[in-house]
Amino acid sequence: MDTFLVRTMSDTVETDIQRVFIIANEILPRYEMPPLSFAKLRKIADGPFDLFLIPLIFAREYQNDPGLPFNEAKRVEIRTHALEIARKHGFDVDPPDFIPGIEESLKATREAGLRNVLMTTGGRRYKHQAMEKAGIGGYFEEIVDRDETYYAKEQGLYYLYRKHKLPRLRIILLSGTTTYIRAGNNAHGCKVGGTDLEVVTVAFSTEHSYND
């Protein structure tokens, strides 16, 4: 059976949580809100800035409209702040750091016969160019990003399943983010026609992960 090892960009490959911490805590005072502790940020930060900050900043509206994070006007507003702050700190030009030992891990899993896949709900942008420069981009057979996930992590897993059209496909999902683990559990057991999807979730939390 073909086995794909899916790693998440945000907490098993790159160390970008400190950037998220800085940007979020410079956005919040603009709405007369106190900064978040690092522990609190790790519990709520998941995916693009707008998706996790909108429910916090516009909490009253969000209570009446759970779909508010997908309101395009709100998203543009938060993204505009985030991009401005990122540029001020050079985050839009400086490549992210990668987790120590990631290249050795990718090499070992590939040699073991697993097919390395990178999944992110963000866009490709400069991060993937940075992976190429760091020499780790070639270890991934595939990168599944926002174009395939549509911001829903289950969709990224279903995308792999539909694309490869194998009688049986196993995904080992390695992540320290709760919603990725939940998405893997939701996708497990999916059957389409004569095909079968198995998802094994591995909760792997480090100091770089978004959730404990």
Residue, then its C-alpha position, 0 to 999 in steps of 0.5 A: m500500500d502506498t503511504f504518504l507522510v504528510r507534514t504541516m508547514s507551520d509546526t513540523v518544518e518551519t519555525d514561524i510561530q515567533r513571527v505570528f506572535i509579533i504580528a498578532n500582538e501589533i495588530l491587537p492594540r490597533y483595536e484597543m485590545p491587550p496583547l496575547s501571551f505566547a501560551k494563549l497564542r498557541k491555543i488560538a493561532d491556526g492558519p492565516f492571520d485573518l481566520f484566527l484573529i477575526p473571531l477574537i477582534f470582532a467577538r460580538e459580531y462573531q457570536n451572531d455570525p459564525g461565518l464572519p472569518f470568511n467575510e472578505a471585507k474583514r479579511v482584507e482589513i486584517r491582512t492589510h494590517a498583517l502585511e504592513i507589520a510584516r514588511k516593517h519587520g522584514f518578514d516578507v523578505d527574510p526567509p523563515d528558519f527551519i526546524p533543526g534536524i528536518e532535513e535528516s528526518l525527511k531523508a530518513t522517511r524517504e529512504a524508509g519508503l514513505r512519500n513525503v508531502l508538505m501541507t499548508t493552508g497558506g500560500r506558497r510565496y517565498k517560503h517554498q523558495a526558501m526551502e529550495k535554497a535550504g536544500i529541503g524542497g527536493y525531499f517533498e514529492e508534493i506540496v499541498d497549499r491553499d489552492e488545494t485546501y481551500y482553508a479546510k484541512e480535510q480538503g487537503l487530505y481529500y485532494l491527495y486521495r482523489k488525485h492519486k486514485l489508488p485502491r487504498l491509500r494510507i496517510i500518516l499525518l504528523s502535526g502539533t496543531t489540533t485542527y490538523i489532527r482533527a481533520g485527519n481523524n475526520a477524513h479517516g475511513c473515507k470510501v469512494g467507489g472501490t477505494d479506501l482512505e486510511v489516515v493515521t494521525v500522530a500528534f507531534s508537539t514541539e516548542h515551535s508548534y501552534n498547539d500543545 
